[in-house]
Amino acid sequence: MNESTEKDTGKQAKETDKIKDLLKAYGTLLDRIDKAEGRLAYLEYTMDSPSSPSLSGMPSGSRDRSSKQERDYIKKEELQEKIDRLYVEEGRRREEIEGMIERMEKPNEQTVIEMRYFDLASWREISATLYEDAPDYDENEQRYLKRALKIHGSALQTLARIYNEIQGDTP
C-alpha cells in the first residue's frame, strides 16, 4: 500500500504488501499475455476468412489507399511485437521472483508460491499436491486446504523478508 492509501483508509501497511503487489503484477502480466494471444488468434482467424461483399451499392475505399488485408497484416505484426515485448518482461519478472523463491528454505512454501503464481493452480490443486499422500486426506480435505493456505501466508512473509533484504529495506 502506498502512503496516500494508508492515509485515506487508515490502514497500516503490512510487511507482505510489497511482495503481494509484485506477485499480483506478475499475474496481471500473464493475463495480458493470454488476452493478447487470444486477440492475435482472432485476428489471424478473421484474416483467413473471406470478406463479405458490400451489398449497399455504394463504392467503398480506404482513405489511406491500403487494402484491408494490408492493414490487418500490419495490425497482426504490431500485436506480435507487443506480445514479444510482454514475454521479455514476463521472463524478467519471473527470474526476479524465482531468485527469491530459491532463497526460501522450506520446500512446501516454495511449492505453494510456484504453483499459485507460476502454474496458476487452484487452492484445491495445491492442497492435493502437498497432502494427497496423507492417509486421511480424503476425509480431511478441508483441514489440509486450510493448512495449504497457512503455508501460503508463511511463504508470503518469507518472501517479504527476502525481498526487503534484496532491496536493503530491513524492517
SELUMLUM-780261 format. One line per field, with one value per atom (N, C-alpha, C): z, y, x; atom name; chain. Coordinates in nm, 4 decimals, always signed. Example, Ala and Ser with C-alpha at 12.3 -4.5 7.8 and 13.67 -1.06 7.14 Angstrom:
BEGIN
c3 = +0.7800	+0.7800	+0.7800	+0.7080	+0.7140	+0.7870
c2 = -0.5690	-0.4500	-0.3300	-0.2250	-0.1060	+0.0030
c1 = +1.3190	+1.2300	+1.3200	+1.2850	+1.3670	+1.2900
atom = N	CA	C	N	CA	C
mol = A	A	A	A	A	A
This chain:
BEGIN
c3 = +0.0000	+0.0000	+0.0000	-0.0747	-0.0734	+0.0378	+0.0601	+0.1736	+0.1614	+0.0412	+0.0267	+0.0593	+0.0219	+0.0546	+0.2049	+0.2706	+0.4158	+0.4817	+0.4339	+0.4917	+0.4667	+0.3434	+0.3070	+0.3845	+0.4013	+0.4641	+0.6123	+0.6570	+0.7956	+0.8260	+0.7236	+0.7447	+0.7496	+0.8288	+0.8396	+0.7287	+0.6654	+0.5620	+0.6280	+0.5616	+0.6119	+0.5501	+0.6174	+0.5654	+0.4339	+0.4069	+0.2849	+0.1682	+0.1884	+0.0826	-0.0440	-0.0279	-0.1456	-0.2264	-0.1572	-0.2283	-0.2919	-0.2239	-0.2830	-0.4099	-0.4057	-0.5242	-0.6378	-0.6052	-0.7051	-0.7697	-0.6878	-0.7380	-0.8167	-0.7693	-0.8398	-0.9761	-0.9807	-1.1072	-1.2051	-1.1530	-1.2383	-1.2954	-1.2108	-1.2566	-1.3606	-1.3405	-1.4360	-1.5699	-1.5649	-1.6867	-1.7614	-1.6895	-1.7529	-1.8195	-1.7534	-1.8080	-1.9348	-1.9321	-2.0509	-2.1684	-2.1417	-2.2481	-2.3041	-2.2150	-2.2567	-2.3434	-2.3013	-2.3774	-2.5112	-2.5141	-2.6395	-2.7367	-2.6863	-2.7729	-2.8256	-2.7431	-2.7884	-2.8973	-2.8800	-2.9805	-3.1108	-3.0992	-3.2183	-3.2919	-3.2181	-3.2801	-3.3520	-3.2895	-3.3516	-3.4800	-3.4738	-3.5896	-3.7038	-3.6707	-3.7729	-3.8338	-3.7494	-3.7984	-3.8944	-3.8571	-3.9432	-4.0700	-4.0645	-4.1846	-4.2871	-4.2388	-4.3279	-4.3816	-4.3197	-4.3634	-4.4854	-4.5766	-4.6908	-4.6449	-4.7023	-4.6631	-4.7326	-4.6693	-4.7258	-4.8253	-4.9320	-5.0286	-4.9749	-5.0127	-4.9747	-5.0698	-5.0164	-5.0996	-5.1025	-5.0500	-5.0423	-5.1764	-5.2665	-5.3946	-5.3924	-5.2746	-5.2613	-5.2758	-5.3465	-5.3556	-5.2199	-5.1928	-5.0668	-5.0982	-5.0121	-5.0313	-4.9049	-4.8997	-4.7822	-4.8090	-4.7093	-4.7238	-4.7448	-4.6792	-4.6906	-4.8066	-4.8856	-5.0073	-4.9824	-4.8609	-4.8347	-4.8213	-4.8581	-4.8528	-4.7087	-4.6842	-4.5516	-4.5174	-4.6144	-4.5922	-4.5471	-4.6094	-4.5701	-4.4288	-4.3982	-4.2635	-4.1580	-4.1886	-4.0945	-4.0730	-4.1793	-4.1676	-4.0769	-4.0963	-4.0123	-3.8671	-3.8467	-3.7118	-3.6456	-3.7226	-3.6719	-3.6326	-3.7162	-3.6869	-3.5621	-3.5480	-3.4302	-3.3033	-3.3128	-3.1979	-3.1608	-3.2593	-3.2320	-3.1645	-3.2078	-3.1443	-2.9987	-2.9742	-2.8374	-2.7509	-2.8042	-2.7306	-2.7005	-2.7971	-2.7760	-2.6626	-2.6595	-2.5510	-2.4161	-2.4151	-2.2908	-2.2401	-2.3311	-2.2901	-2.2338	-2.2893	-2.2353	-2.0926	-2.0734	-1.9397	-1.8438	-1.8911	-1.8077	-1.7642	-1.8558	-1.8233	-1.7188	-1.7315	-1.6348	-1.4956	-1.4907	-1.3606	-1.3010	-1.3857	-1.3376	-1.2781	-1.3442	-1.2913	-1.1551	-1.1403	-1.0130	-0.9024	-0.9320	-0.8327	-0.8057	-0.9111	-0.8927	-0.8076	-0.8256	-0.7440	-0.5965	-0.5646	-0.4247	-0.3745	-0.4593	-0.4202	-0.3890	-0.4677	-0.4442	-0.3078	-0.2538	-0.1225	-0.0076	-0.0390	+0.0650	+0.1109	+0.2410	+0.2960	+0.2983	+0.3017	+0.3159	+0.1800	+0.1407	+0.0106	-0.0061	+0.1010	+0.0894	+0.0552	+0.1143	+0.0835	-0.0619	-0.1087	-0.2483	-0.3418	-0.3106	-0.3947	-0.4018	-0.2878	-0.2850	-0.3721	-0.3581	-0.4370	-0.5859	-0.6203	-0.7614	-0.8244	-0.7524	-0.8088	-0.8204	-0.7199	-0.7199	-0.8247	-0.8351	-0.9185	-1.0545	-1.0680	-1.1979	-1.2715	-1.1994	-1.2614	-1.2579	-1.1816	-1.1655	-1.1148	-1.0248	-0.9693	-0.8662	-0.8529	-0.7512	-0.6150	-0.5096	-0.3746	-0.3548	-0.4132	-0.4016	-0.4695	-0.5847	-0.6555	-0.5744	-0.5140	-0.4321	-0.3108	-0.2439	-0.1265	-0.1622	-0.2744	-0.3163	-0.3445	-0.4068	-0.4368	-0.3090	-0.2106	-0.0852	+0.0018	+0.0031	+0.1060	+0.0574	-0.0730	-0.1178	-0.0742	-0.0368	+0.0098	+0.1568	+0.2245	+0.3648	+0.3702	+0.4616	+0.4655	+0.4908	+0.5577	+0.5878	+0.4998	+0.3869	+0.3021	+0.2575	+0.2074	+0.1560	+0.2641	+0.3847	+0.4931	+0.5469	+0.5383	+0.5990	+0.4963	+0.3783	+0.2701	+0.3104	+0.3796	+0.4233	+0.5176	+0.6078	+0.7026	+0.6289	+0.5307	+0.4528	+0.3648	+0.3183	+0.2413	+0.3279	+0.4510	+0.5440	+0.5730	+0.5823	+0.6074	+0.4895	+0.3678	+0.2486	+0.2486	+0.2906	+0.2977	+0.4029	+0.5146	+0.6179	+0.5655	+0.4914	+0.4316	+0.3360	+0.2623	+0.1710	+0.2480	+0.3586	+0.4406	+0.4908	+0.5375	+0.5850	+0.4703	+0.3532	+0.2363	+0.1961	+0.2039	+0.1725	+0.2693	+0.3959	+0.4949	+0.4664	+0.4325	+0.3992	+0.2765	+0.1730	+0.0520	+0.0811	+0.1679	+0.2035	+0.2701	+0.3591	+0.4240	+0.3211	+0.2299	+0.1255	+0.0357	-0.0033	-0.0880	-0.0195	+0.1081	+0.1820	+0.1938	+0.2127	+0.2169	+0.0840	-0.0252	-0.1585	-0.1813	-0.1386	-0.1582	-0.0575	+0.0463	+0.1521	+0.2500	+0.2536	+0.3447	+0.4615	+0.5467	+0.6601	+0.7615	+0.7973	+0.8908	+1.0312
c2 = -0.1167	+0.0000	+0.1240	+0.2230	+0.3436	+0.4357	+0.5425	+0.6304	+0.6955	+0.7369	+0.8025	+0.7059	+0.5798	+0.4811	+0.4604	+0.4575	+0.4427	+0.5584	+0.6797	+0.7965	+0.7929	+0.7534	+0.7519	+0.6468	+0.5269	+0.4176	+0.4040	+0.4621	+0.4489	+0.3143	+0.2328	+0.1003	+0.1096	+0.0236	+0.0127	-0.0805	-0.0436	-0.1299	-0.2571	-0.3703	-0.4982	-0.5251	-0.6079	-0.6396	-0.7151	-0.7796	-0.8589	-0.7808	-0.6569	-0.5815	-0.5671	-0.5387	-0.5190	-0.6482	-0.7594	-0.8863	-0.9280	-0.9007	-0.9300	-0.8481	-0.7209	-0.6353	-0.6882	-0.7342	-0.7895	-0.9145	-1.0040	-1.1276	-1.0996	-1.0038	-0.9666	-0.9055	-0.8206	-0.7605	-0.8684	-0.9697	-1.0809	-1.1535	-1.1796	-1.2454	-1.1619	-1.0312	-0.9418	-0.9467	-0.9523	-0.9622	-1.0921	-1.2030	-1.3303	-1.3198	-1.2518	-1.2337	-1.1468	-1.0415	-0.9556	-1.0353	-1.1217	-1.2050	-1.2977	-1.3609	-1.4535	-1.3833	-1.2656	-1.1899	-1.1436	-1.0992	-1.0551	-1.1728	-1.2903	-1.4083	-1.4482	-1.4339	-1.4609	-1.3639	-1.2387	-1.1364	-1.1659	-1.2088	-1.2433	-1.3614	-1.4615	-1.5776	-1.5341	-1.4451	-1.3944	-1.3185	-1.2339	-1.1555	-1.2470	-1.3494	-1.4443	-1.5187	-1.5541	-1.6231	-1.5345	-1.4079	-1.3185	-1.2823	-1.2840	-1.2548	-1.3666	-1.4892	-1.6037	-1.6220	-1.5548	-1.5656	-1.4772	-1.5241	-1.4375	-1.3183	-1.2029	-1.0848	-1.0871	-1.0267	-1.0228	-0.9081	-0.9309	-0.8223	-0.7157	-0.5929	-0.4836	-0.4841	-0.4935	-0.5005	-0.3682	-0.2636	-0.1352	-0.0644	-0.1034	-0.0355	+0.0865	+0.1268	+0.2444	+0.2009	+0.2793	+0.2449	+0.2623	+0.1764	+0.1902	+0.1912	+0.2528	+0.2585	+0.3097	+0.2950	+0.3378	+0.4724	+0.5572	+0.6889	+0.6786	+0.5800	+0.5691	+0.4787	+0.4370	+0.3583	+0.2242	+0.1762	+0.0424	-0.0510	-0.1726	-0.2688	-0.3136	-0.3686	-0.4228	-0.5313	-0.6100	-0.7174	-0.6607	-0.5521	-0.4892	-0.4326	-0.3656	-0.3085	-0.4190	-0.5286	-0.6408	-0.7026	-0.7131	-0.7693	-0.6807	-0.5497	-0.4559	-0.4665	-0.4722	-0.4859	-0.6145	-0.7217	-0.8509	-0.8429	-0.7830	-0.7697	-0.6845	-0.5751	-0.4890	-0.5640	-0.6409	-0.7180	-0.8254	-0.8901	-0.9912	-0.9284	-0.8088	-0.7382	-0.7043	-0.6635	-0.6338	-0.7596	-0.8718	-0.9991	-1.0365	-1.0181	-1.0485	-0.9639	-0.8346	-0.7457	-0.7897	-0.8318	-0.8791	-1.0046	-1.0931	-1.2145	-1.1821	-1.0833	-1.0416	-0.9899	-0.9073	-0.8541	-0.9672	-1.0631	-1.1763	-1.2555	-1.2779	-1.3519	-1.2799	-1.1488	-1.0698	-1.0780	-1.0592	-1.0639	-1.2047	-1.3051	-1.4437	-1.4754	-1.4334	-1.4548	-1.3888	-1.2685	-1.1972	-1.2763	-1.3243	-1.3990	-1.5348	-1.6030	-1.7326	-1.7182	-1.6090	-1.5853	-1.5771	-1.5147	-1.5060	-1.6424	-1.7162	-1.8480	-1.9423	-1.9340	-2.0198	-1.9941	-1.8750	-1.8420	-1.8887	-1.9345	-1.9854	-2.1211	-2.1487	-2.2729	-2.3878	-2.3572	-2.4624	-2.5005	-2.6274	-2.6727	-2.6537	-2.6730	-2.6549	-2.5102	-2.4157	-2.2744	-2.2459	-2.3017	-2.2832	-2.3384	-2.4582	-2.5235	-2.4431	-2.3929	-2.3149	-2.1898	-2.1183	-1.9954	-2.0280	-2.1288	-2.1648	-2.2095	-2.2948	-2.3430	-2.2309	-2.1463	-2.0417	-1.9340	-1.8904	-1.7748	-1.8083	-1.9220	-1.9606	-2.0554	-2.1525	-2.2520	-2.2111	-2.1059	-2.0560	-2.1649	-2.2476	-2.3595	-2.3095	-2.3838	-2.3532	-2.3993	-2.3520	-2.3929	-2.5422	-2.5987	-2.7432	-2.8212	-2.7742	-2.8426	-2.8342	-2.7199	-2.7032	-2.7944	-2.7952	-2.8794	-3.0273	-3.0685	-3.2086	-3.2422	-3.1520	-3.1767	-3.1954	-3.1127	-3.1190	-3.2385	-3.2747	-3.3677	-3.4915	-3.5119	-3.6234	-3.7605	-3.7693	-3.8968	-3.9249	-3.8264	-3.8464	-3.9469	-4.0436	-4.1482	-4.0940	-3.9792	-3.9242	-3.8046	-3.7912	-3.6728	-3.6606	-3.7672	-3.7595	-3.7193	-3.7730	-3.7403	-3.5988	-3.5493	-3.4201	-3.3190	-3.3224	-3.2348	-3.0871	-3.0468	-2.9066	-2.8664	-2.9555	-2.9272	-2.9078	-2.9924	-2.9799	-2.8545	-2.8163	-2.6928	-2.5726	-2.5702	-2.4625	-2.4619	-2.5792	-2.5901	-2.5308	-2.5572	-2.5016	-2.3494	-2.2976	-2.1514	-2.0903	-2.1598	-2.1120	-2.1106	-2.2130	-2.2186	-2.1013	-2.0671	-1.9532	-1.8248	-1.8049	-1.6856	-1.6806	-1.7937	-1.8023	-1.7780	-1.8320	-1.8140	-1.6670	-1.5974	-1.4547	-1.3760	-1.4120	-1.3451	-1.3723	-1.4962	-1.5312	-1.4531	-1.4499	-1.3751	-1.2259	-1.1739	-1.0317	-1.0018	-1.0910	-1.0709	-1.0766	-1.1729	-1.1857	-1.0624	-1.0183	-0.9004	-0.7777	-0.7612	-0.6467	-0.6534	-0.7732	-0.7885	-0.7477	-0.7904	-0.7577	-0.6064	-0.5468	-0.4029	-0.3191	-0.3855	-0.3122	-0.2460	-0.2929	-0.2371	-0.3316	-0.3509	-0.4397	-0.3639	-0.4230	-0.3548	-0.3487
c1 = +0.0830	+0.0000	+0.0882	+0.0478	+0.1284	+0.0820	+0.1576	+0.1284	-0.0080	-0.0471	-0.1772	-0.2902	-0.2772	-0.3788	-0.3859	-0.2701	-0.2685	-0.3412	-0.3187	-0.3839	-0.5334	-0.5733	-0.7145	-0.7920	-0.7342	-0.8076	-0.7772	-0.6685	-0.6282	-0.5660	-0.5427	-0.4847	-0.3333	-0.2763	-0.1307	-0.0810	+0.0281	+0.0856	+0.1378	+0.1114	+0.1602	+0.2964	+0.3742	+0.5076	+0.5001	+0.3876	+0.3745	+0.3137	+0.2741	+0.2068	+0.2911	+0.4186	+0.5042	+0.5177	+0.5352	+0.5507	+0.4183	+0.3065	+0.1755	+0.1564	+0.1958	+0.1851	+0.2714	+0.3908	+0.4817	+0.4217	+0.3676	+0.3079	+0.1795	+0.1014	-0.0219	+0.0118	+0.1139	+0.1559	+0.2021	+0.2690	+0.3130	+0.1903	+0.0922	-0.0303	-0.1046	-0.1079	-0.1717	-0.0985	+0.0332	+0.1127	+0.0818	+0.0710	+0.0345	-0.1026	-0.1949	-0.3291	-0.3239	-0.2431	-0.2277	-0.1735	-0.0754	-0.0187	-0.1259	-0.2008	-0.3055	-0.4099	-0.4528	-0.5537	-0.4985	-0.3736	-0.3123	-0.2990	-0.2627	-0.2539	-0.3915	-0.4941	-0.6306	-0.6725	-0.6368	-0.6666	-0.5924	-0.4672	-0.3890	-0.4526	-0.4956	-0.5604	-0.6886	-0.7643	-0.8866	-0.8524	-0.7523	-0.7117	-0.6673	-0.5885	-0.5437	-0.6619	-0.7583	-0.8776	-0.9559	-0.9752	-1.0530	-0.9775	-0.8454	-0.7664	-0.7818	-0.7964	-0.8082	-0.9499	-1.0469	-1.1853	-1.2077	-1.2899	-1.3190	-1.4021	-1.3752	-1.4516	-1.5862	-1.6858	-1.8197	-1.8275	-1.8965	-1.9113	-2.0061	-1.9823	-2.0705	-2.1887	-2.3079	-2.4275	-2.5028	-2.4404	-2.5088	-2.5127	-2.4276	-2.4224	-2.3324	-2.2913	-2.2058	-2.0606	-1.9834	-1.8414	-1.7752	-1.6815	-1.6092	-1.4616	-1.3910	-1.2472	-1.1834	-1.0560	-0.9829	-0.9204	-0.9208	-0.8588	-0.7094	-0.6468	-0.5014	-0.4600	-0.5577	-0.5348	-0.4659	-0.4692	-0.4171	-0.5361	-0.5156	-0.6251	-0.6475	-0.7647	-0.7949	-0.6947	-0.6578	-0.5611	-0.4260	-0.3829	-0.2559	-0.2650	-0.3766	-0.3950	-0.3991	-0.4687	-0.4752	-0.3379	-0.2596	-0.1253	-0.0386	-0.0477	+0.0291	-0.0167	-0.1478	-0.2030	-0.1529	-0.1514	-0.1046	+0.0429	+0.1251	+0.2676	+0.2911	+0.2175	+0.2310	+0.1906	+0.0835	+0.0377	+0.1395	+0.1986	+0.3009	+0.4221	+0.4605	+0.5723	+0.5389	+0.4150	+0.3717	+0.3793	+0.3326	+0.3369	+0.4812	+0.5687	+0.7106	+0.7680	+0.7335	+0.7808	+0.7249	+0.5971	+0.5360	+0.6069	+0.6445	+0.7167	+0.8545	+0.9212	+1.0510	+1.0322	+0.9296	+0.9007	+0.8621	+0.7822	+0.7421	+0.8652	+0.9567	+1.0786	+1.1627	+1.1728	+1.2495	+1.1864	+1.0554	+0.9865	+0.9913	+0.9750	+0.9787	+1.1155	+1.2224	+1.3578	+1.3746	+1.3219	+1.3303	+1.2600	+1.1402	+1.0630	+1.1285	+1.1737	+1.2399	+1.3657	+1.4383	+1.5577	+1.5235	+1.4119	+1.3683	+1.3211	+1.2487	+1.1981	+1.3140	+1.4193	+1.5363	+1.5993	+1.5816	+1.6373	+1.5488	+1.4283	+1.3381	+1.3895	+1.3786	+1.4326	+1.3320	+1.2030	+1.1014	+1.0431	+1.0607	+1.0097	+0.8588	+0.7814	+0.6364	+0.6012	+0.6738	+0.6499	+0.6851	+0.7957	+0.8348	+0.7270	+0.6800	+0.5800	+0.4520	+0.4058	+0.2821	+0.2957	+0.4051	+0.4242	+0.4358	+0.5141	+0.5308	+0.3989	+0.3263	+0.2002	+0.0975	+0.0887	-0.0138	+0.0143	+0.1388	+0.1689	+0.2302	+0.2962	+0.3510	+0.2574	+0.2027	+0.1157	-0.0313	-0.0631	-0.1995	-0.2941	-0.2424	-0.3188	-0.4196	-0.5274	-0.6288	-0.5777	-0.6444	-0.6045	-0.6252	-0.7292	-0.7526	-0.6408	-0.5958	-0.4867	-0.3566	-0.3339	-0.2139	-0.2204	-0.3351	-0.3533	-0.3336	-0.3907	-0.3768	-0.2309	-0.1589	-0.0176	+0.0621	+0.0332	+0.1085	+0.0705	-0.0586	-0.1058	-0.1803	-0.1964	-0.2796	-0.2274	-0.1008	-0.0458	-0.0790	-0.1339	-0.1711	-0.2869	-0.2797	-0.3828	-0.5240	-0.5361	-0.6685	-0.7046	-0.6363	-0.6578	-0.8032	-0.8617	-0.9986	-1.0986	-1.0836	-1.1777	-1.1559	-1.0331	-0.9997	-0.9484	-1.0056	-0.9595	-0.9657	-1.0718	-1.0846	-0.9714	-0.9371	-0.8292	-0.6963	-0.6730	-0.5498	-0.5509	-0.6674	-0.6799	-0.6425	-0.6926	-0.6571	-0.5074	-0.4491	-0.3053	-0.2264	-0.2718	-0.2055	-0.2152	-0.3302	-0.3468	-0.2548	-0.2369	-0.1441	-0.0009	+0.0353	+0.1693	+0.1871	+0.0820	+0.0880	+0.1174	+0.0484	+0.0727	+0.2155	+0.2639	+0.4014	+0.5002	+0.4691	+0.5558	+0.5616	+0.4484	+0.4479	+0.5362	+0.5304	+0.6156	+0.7636	+0.7946	+0.9324	+0.9787	+0.8951	+0.9302	+0.9454	+0.8606	+0.8706	+1.0046	+1.0490	+1.1797	+1.2929	+1.2844	+1.3864	+1.3850	+1.2673	+1.2529	+1.3138	+1.2819	+1.3362	+1.4877	+1.5413	+1.6880	+1.7510	+1.6887	+1.7396	+1.7319	+1.6212	+1.6030	+1.6802	+1.7308	+1.8016	+1.7089	+1.5819	+1.4804	+1.4567	+1.5496	+1.5233	+1.4394	+1.3244	+1.2342	+1.2886
atom = N	CA	C	N	CA	C	N	CA	C	N	CA	C	N	CA	C	N	CA	C	N	CA	C	N	CA	C	N	CA	C	N	CA	C	N	CA	C	N	CA	C	N	CA	C	N	CA	C	N	CA	C	N	CA	C	N	CA	C	N	CA	C	N	CA	C	N	CA	C	N	CA	C	N	CA	C	N	CA	C	N	CA	C	N	CA	C	N	CA	C	N	CA	C	N	CA	C	N	CA	C	N	CA	C	N	CA	C	N	CA	C	N	CA	C	N	CA	C	N	CA	C	N	CA	C	N	CA	C	N	CA	C	N	CA	C	N	CA	C	N	CA	C	N	CA	C	N	CA	C	N	CA	C	N	CA	C	N	CA	C	N	CA	C	N	CA	C	N	CA	C	N	CA	C	N	CA	C	N	CA	C	N	CA	C	N	CA	C	N	CA	C	N	CA	C	N	CA	C	N	CA	C	N	CA	C	N	CA	C	N	CA	C	N	CA	C	N	CA	C	N	CA	C	N	CA	C	N	CA	C	N	CA	C	N	CA	C	N	CA	C	N	CA	C	N	CA	C	N	CA	C	N	CA	C	N	CA	C	N	CA	C	N	CA	C	N	CA	C	N	CA	C	N	CA	C	N	CA	C	N	CA	C	N	CA	C	N	CA	C	N	CA	C	N	CA	C	N	CA	C	N	CA	C	N	CA	C	N	CA	C	N	CA	C	N	CA	C	N	CA	C	N	CA	C	N	CA	C	N	CA	C	N	CA	C	N	CA	C	N	CA	C	N	CA	C	N	CA	C	N	CA	C	N	CA	C	N	CA	C	N	CA	C	N	CA	C	N	CA	C	N	CA	C	N	CA	C	N	CA	C	N	CA	C	N	CA	C	N	CA	C	N	CA	C	N	CA	C	N	CA	C	N	CA	C	N	CA	C	N	CA	C	N	CA	C	N	CA	C	N	CA	C	N	CA	C	N	CA	C	N	CA	C	N	CA	C	N	CA	C	N	CA	C	N	CA	C	N	CA	C	N	CA	C	N	CA	C	N	CA	C	N	CA	C	N	CA	C	N	CA	C	N	CA	C	N	CA	C	N	CA	C	N	CA	C	N	CA	C	N	CA	C	N	CA	C	N	CA	C	N	CA	C	N	CA	C	N	CA	C	N	CA	C	N	CA	C	N	CA	C	N	CA	C	N	CA	C	N	CA	C	N	CA	C	N	CA	C	N	CA	C	N	CA	C	N	CA	C	N	CA	C	N	CA	C	N	CA	C	N	CA	C	N	CA	C	N	CA	C	N	CA	C	N	CA	C	N	CA	C	N	CA	C	N	CA	C	N	CA	C	N	CA	C	N	CA	C
mol = A	A	A	A	A	A	A	A	A	A	A	A	A	A	A	A	A	A	A	A	A	A	A	A	A	A	A	A	A	A	A	A	A	A	A	A	A	A	A	A	A	A	A	A	A	A	A	A	A	A	A	A	A	A	A	A	A	A	A	A	A	A	A	A	A	A	A	A	A	A	A	A	A	A	A	A	A	A	A	A	A	A	A	A	A	A	A	A	A	A	A	A	A	A	A	A	A	A	A	A	A	A	A	A	A	A	A	A	A	A	A	A	A	A	A	A	A	A	A	A	A	A	A	A	A	A	A	A	A	A	A	A	A	A	A	A	A	A	A	A	A	A	A	A	A	A	A	A	A	A	A	A	A	A	A	A	A	A	A	A	A	A	A	A	A	A	A	A	A	A	A	A	A	A	A	A	A	A	A	A	A	A	A	A	A	A	A	A	A	A	A	A	A	A	A	A	A	A	A	A	A	A	A	A	A	A	A	A	A	A	A	A	A	A	A	A	A	A	A	A	A	A	A	A	A	A	A	A	A	A	A	A	A	A	A	A	A	A	A	A	A	A	A	A	A	A	A	A	A	A	A	A	A	A	A	A	A	A	A	A	A	A	A	A	A	A	A	A	A	A	A	A	A	A	A	A	A	A	A	A	A	A	A	A	A	A	A	A	A	A	A	A	A	A	A	A	A	A	A	A	A	A	A	A	A	A	A	A	A	A	A	A	A	A	A	A	A	A	A	A	A	A	A	A	A	A	A	A	A	A	A	A	A	A	A	A	A	A	A	A	A	A	A	A	A	A	A	A	A	A	A	A	A	A	A	A	A	A	A	A	A	A	A	A	A	A	A	A	A	A	A	A	A	A	A	A	A	A	A	A	A	A	A	A	A	A	A	A	A	A	A	A	A	A	A	A	A	A	A	A	A	A	A	A	A	A	A	A	A	A	A	A	A	A	A	A	A	A	A	A	A	A	A	A	A	A	A	A	A	A	A	A	A	A	A	A	A	A	A	A	A	A	A	A	A	A	A	A	A	A	A	A	A	A	A	A	A	A	A	A	A	A	A	A	A	A	A	A	A	A	A	A	A	A	A	A	A	A	A	A	A	A	A	A	A	A	A	A	A	A	A	A	A	A	A	A	A	A	A	A	A	A	A	A	A	A	A	A	A	A	A	A	A
